[in-house]
Amino acid sequence: MLEFLLTYDAIMALITLTFLEIILGIDNIVFISIAANKLPEHQRSKATNLGLVFALLQRVILLFFVSFLVGLSEPFYTIETSWLSAGISWQAIILFVGGLFLIYKSTSEIREKVETPLHDEDEVKSKVIKSLSNAIVQILIIDFIFSIDSILTAVGMTNGLHPNHNYTLVLMIIAVMISIGIMIGFANPIRKFIDTHPSVQILGLAFLILIGFMLITEAAHLSETEFLGKTVGAIPKGYLYFAIAFSLFVEFLNFKTVKKK
């Protein structure tokens, strides 16, 4: 196995997978930061680190059930009407429900920040324990949704790399461990930056709405959905990440301009 891990193909696959996991994990960090920042100051770092540690354990467990995950893409029910046709699979359902959850949670957070920006301190203190448990549960749910997408992508990238599936499994686990370790190092600084800049919070929530919509369209694409004779296509992730990067660049320029004034 060590000889395989030291080969050029394995090293390049490891670097690519690690980079991919970090890129896909940015969405997760934004959601974890927003959820953790609703807690008291002394619990935020704990919630962030616990969220990412649970993410690591969850992804490693899911990697051992990778064949089961691949099987989730097989349709178990077909819809055929005059205006709609689709092959429903568990993978599509997970992505669809996850997209709805992201849109609902993000719009609720935006509404809360816009309409009730100031909260009664006693009310906040009374919800500390409940909020902590809710934050961890929400982090686990959304990480599970992101894990399905990233793991299936990783499986596709390592397919055919080695005839022994256990070798590629170890490679994917190493990539996940490295990426989560890097994210743990940067998660709390990102969380603190988001907490001190309300405009970045709104921007991050807007990103999550966009990602939720992308998950819904991807679920429709995986189901080979045809609506009124038109096939639903997948939104290229490159477009999404370019939009996010461009928006962050504009926000950075705005931040520098305000700071100078």
C-alpha positions as CSV (number, residue, x, y, z in Angstrom):
1,M,0.0,0.0,0.0
2,L,2.8,2.4,0.8
3,E,4.3,1.9,-2.7
4,F,0.9,2.9,-4.2
5,L,0.6,6.0,-2.0
6,L,4.0,7.2,-3.1
7,T,3.3,6.9,-6.8
8,Y,2.9,10.0,-8.9
9,D,-0.8,9.2,-9.7
10,A,-1.7,8.7,-6.0
11,I,0.1,11.9,-4.9
12,M,-1.6,13.9,-7.6
13,A,-5.0,12.4,-6.7
14,L,-4.4,13.1,-3.0
15,I,-3.6,16.8,-3.8
16,T,-6.6,17.1,-6.1
17,L,-8.9,15.4,-3.6
18,T,-7.7,17.5,-0.7
19,F,-8.1,20.7,-2.7
20,L,-11.6,19.6,-3.8
21,E,-12.6,18.8,-0.2
22,I,-11.5,22.2,1.0
23,I,-13.3,24.0,-1.8
24,L,-16.5,22.0,-1.1
25,G,-16.0,22.5,2.6
26,I,-16.1,26.4,2.3
27,D,-19.9,26.2,2.2
28,N,-19.8,24.0,5.3
29,I,-17.6,26.5,7.2
30,V,-19.9,29.4,6.3
31,F,-22.9,27.5,7.7
32,I,-21.0,26.3,10.8
33,S,-19.9,29.9,11.5
34,I,-23.4,31.3,11.2
35,A,-24.8,28.6,13.5
36,A,-22.0,28.9,16.0
37,N,-22.1,32.7,16.2
38,K,-25.7,32.4,17.6
39,L,-24.2,30.9,20.8
40,P,-22.5,32.7,23.7
41,E,-18.9,33.7,23.1
42,H,-17.3,30.9,25.2
43,Q,-19.2,28.2,23.3
44,R,-18.6,29.3,19.8
45,S,-15.1,27.9,19.3
46,K,-16.2,24.6,20.9
47,A,-19.2,24.3,18.6
48,T,-17.1,25.1,15.5
49,N,-14.4,22.6,16.4
50,L,-17.0,19.9,17.4
51,G,-18.9,20.5,14.1
52,L,-15.7,19.9,12.1
53,V,-14.6,16.9,14.1
54,F,-18.1,15.3,13.7
55,A,-17.8,16.2,10.0
56,L,-14.5,14.2,9.8
57,L,-16.0,11.2,11.6
58,Q,-19.2,11.3,9.5
59,R,-17.3,11.5,6.2
60,V,-14.9,8.6,7.2
61,I,-18.0,6.5,8.1
62,L,-19.7,7.3,4.9
63,L,-16.5,6.4,2.9
64,F,-16.8,2.8,4.3
65,F,-20.4,2.7,2.9
66,V,-19.4,4.2,-0.4
67,S,-20.9,1.3,-2.4
68,F,-24.2,2.0,-0.6
69,L,-23.9,5.7,-1.5
70,V,-23.4,4.8,-5.1
71,G,-26.5,2.7,-5.0
72,L,-28.5,5.6,-3.8
73,S,-28.3,7.0,-7.3
74,E,-30.5,4.2,-8.7
75,P,-34.1,5.3,-9.2
76,F,-36.7,3.4,-7.1
77,Y,-39.8,5.2,-8.4
78,T,-40.6,6.8,-11.8
79,I,-43.0,9.7,-12.4
80,E,-44.5,9.8,-15.9
81,T,-47.1,12.4,-16.7
82,S,-47.9,14.6,-19.7
83,W,-45.9,17.5,-18.3
84,L,-43.4,15.8,-15.9
85,S,-41.2,12.8,-15.9
86,A,-38.5,11.9,-13.4
87,G,-36.7,8.9,-11.9
88,I,-36.7,9.4,-8.1
89,S,-33.6,8.1,-6.2
90,W,-32.6,8.5,-2.6
91,Q,-29.6,10.5,-3.6
92,A,-31.8,13.0,-5.4
93,I,-34.2,13.1,-2.3
94,I,-31.2,13.9,0.0
95,L,-30.0,16.7,-2.2
96,F,-33.5,18.1,-2.7
97,V,-34.4,18.1,1.0
98,G,-30.9,19.5,1.8
99,G,-31.5,22.3,-0.7
100,L,-34.9,23.2,0.8
101,F,-33.3,23.1,4.3
102,L,-30.6,25.5,3.2
103,I,-33.0,27.9,1.6
104,Y,-35.4,27.8,4.6
105,K,-32.6,28.2,7.2
106,S,-30.9,31.0,5.3
107,T,-34.0,33.0,4.6
108,S,-35.1,32.6,8.2
109,E,-31.7,34.0,9.4
110,I,-31.9,36.9,7.0
111,R,-35.4,37.8,8.1
112,E,-34.3,37.6,11.8
113,K,-31.3,39.9,11.2
114,V,-33.3,42.4,9.1
115,E,-36.5,42.6,11.1
116,T,-35.2,41.9,14.6
117,P,-31.4,42.8,14.7
118,L,-31.4,43.4,18.5
119,H,-32.5,40.5,20.8
120,D,-33.4,40.6,24.5
121,E,-30.4,39.3,26.4
122,D,-32.5,37.4,28.9
123,E,-34.3,35.6,26.0
124,V,-30.9,34.7,24.5
125,K,-29.6,33.3,27.8
126,S,-32.7,31.2,28.3
127,K,-32.0,29.4,25.0
128,V,-28.3,28.7,25.5
129,I,-28.6,24.9,26.1
130,K,-31.2,24.5,23.4
131,S,-29.3,26.6,20.9
132,L,-26.1,24.6,21.5
133,S,-27.9,21.3,20.8
134,N,-29.7,22.8,17.8
135,A,-26.5,24.2,16.4
136,I,-24.7,20.8,16.6
137,V,-27.7,19.0,15.0
138,Q,-28.0,21.5,12.2
139,I,-24.3,21.3,11.6
140,L,-24.4,17.5,11.4
141,I,-27.4,17.6,9.0
142,I,-25.9,20.0,6.6
143,D,-22.5,18.3,6.7
144,F,-24.2,15.0,5.8
145,I,-25.7,16.7,2.8
146,F,-22.4,18.2,1.7
147,S,-20.6,14.9,2.4
148,I,-22.8,13.0,0.0
149,D,-21.9,15.3,-2.9
150,S,-18.1,15.5,-2.1
151,I,-17.7,11.8,-1.5
152,L,-19.5,10.8,-4.7
153,T,-17.3,13.2,-6.5
154,A,-14.2,11.7,-4.8
155,V,-15.3,8.2,-5.8
156,G,-15.6,9.3,-9.4
157,M,-12.1,10.8,-9.4
158,T,-10.4,7.8,-7.9
159,N,-12.3,5.2,-9.9
160,G,-9.8,3.0,-11.8
161,L,-6.8,4.4,-9.9
162,H,-6.1,1.0,-8.4
163,P,-7.8,-2.4,-8.7
164,N,-7.8,-2.8,-4.9
165,H,-10.7,-0.7,-3.6
166,N,-9.1,-0.6,-0.1
167,Y,-6.1,1.4,-1.4
168,T,-8.3,4.1,-2.9
169,L,-10.4,4.1,0.2
170,V,-7.3,4.9,2.3
171,L,-6.3,7.6,-0.1
172,M,-9.8,9.3,0.2
173,I,-9.6,9.0,4.0
174,I,-6.2,10.7,4.1
175,A,-7.5,13.5,1.9
176,V,-10.6,14.0,4.1
177,M,-8.4,14.1,7.3
178,I,-6.0,16.7,5.8
179,S,-8.8,18.9,4.5
180,I,-10.7,18.9,7.8
181,G,-7.5,19.6,9.6
182,I,-6.8,22.6,7.4
183,M,-10.4,23.8,7.9
184,I,-10.2,23.5,11.7
185,G,-7.2,25.8,11.6
186,F,-9.1,28.5,9.6
187,A,-12.7,28.0,10.8
188,N,-12.6,30.1,13.9
189,P,-10.8,33.1,12.3
190,I,-13.4,32.9,9.5
191,R,-16.2,32.7,12.1
192,K,-14.9,35.7,14.0
193,F,-14.6,37.7,10.8
194,I,-18.1,36.8,9.8
195,D,-19.4,37.7,13.3
196,T,-17.8,41.2,13.3
197,H,-18.9,42.1,9.8
198,P,-22.8,42.0,9.4
199,S,-22.6,42.5,5.6
200,V,-20.5,39.4,5.3
201,Q,-23.1,37.5,7.3
202,I,-25.8,38.5,4.9
203,L,-23.5,37.7,1.9
204,G,-22.8,34.3,3.4
205,L,-26.5,33.6,3.9
206,A,-27.2,34.7,0.3
207,F,-24.5,32.2,-0.8
208,L,-26.3,29.4,1.1
209,I,-29.5,30.3,-0.7
210,L,-27.7,30.0,-4.0
211,I,-26.2,26.7,-3.0
212,G,-29.6,25.4,-1.8
213,F,-31.0,26.3,-5.2
214,M,-28.1,24.5,-6.9
215,L,-28.7,21.4,-4.8
216,I,-32.3,21.3,-5.9
217,T,-31.5,21.6,-9.6
218,E,-28.8,19.0,-9.2
219,A,-31.4,16.6,-7.6
220,A,-33.6,17.3,-10.6
221,H,-30.7,16.6,-13.0
222,L,-29.8,13.3,-11.3
223,S,-33.4,12.3,-11.6
224,E,-33.3,13.1,-15.3
225,T,-36.3,15.3,-14.8
226,E,-38.2,16.6,-17.8
227,F,-40.6,19.5,-17.2
228,L,-42.9,20.5,-20.1
229,G,-40.5,18.7,-22.5
230,K,-37.4,20.5,-21.2
231,T,-34.6,18.6,-19.5
232,V,-33.3,20.1,-16.2
233,G,-29.6,20.5,-16.5
234,A,-27.0,20.7,-13.7
235,I,-25.5,24.1,-12.8
236,P,-21.7,23.9,-13.3
237,K,-20.0,24.4,-9.9
238,G,-17.4,26.6,-11.5
239,Y,-20.0,29.3,-12.2
240,L,-21.2,29.1,-8.6
241,Y,-17.7,29.5,-7.1
242,F,-16.8,32.3,-9.6
243,A,-19.9,34.2,-8.4
244,I,-19.0,33.6,-4.8
245,A,-15.3,34.7,-5.4
246,F,-16.4,37.8,-7.3
247,S,-18.9,38.8,-4.6
248,L,-16.2,38.4,-1.9
249,F,-13.8,40.5,-3.9
250,V,-16.4,43.3,-4.2
251,E,-17.1,43.0,-0.5
252,F,-13.4,43.2,0.2
253,L,-13.1,46.4,-1.9
254,N,-16.1,47.9,0.0
255,F,-14.5,46.9,3.3
256,K,-11.3,48.6,2.4
257,T,-13.1,51.8,1.2
258,V,-15.1,52.1,4.4
259,K,-12.1,51.4,6.6
260,K,-10.2,54.3,4.9
261,K,-13.1,56.7,5.4
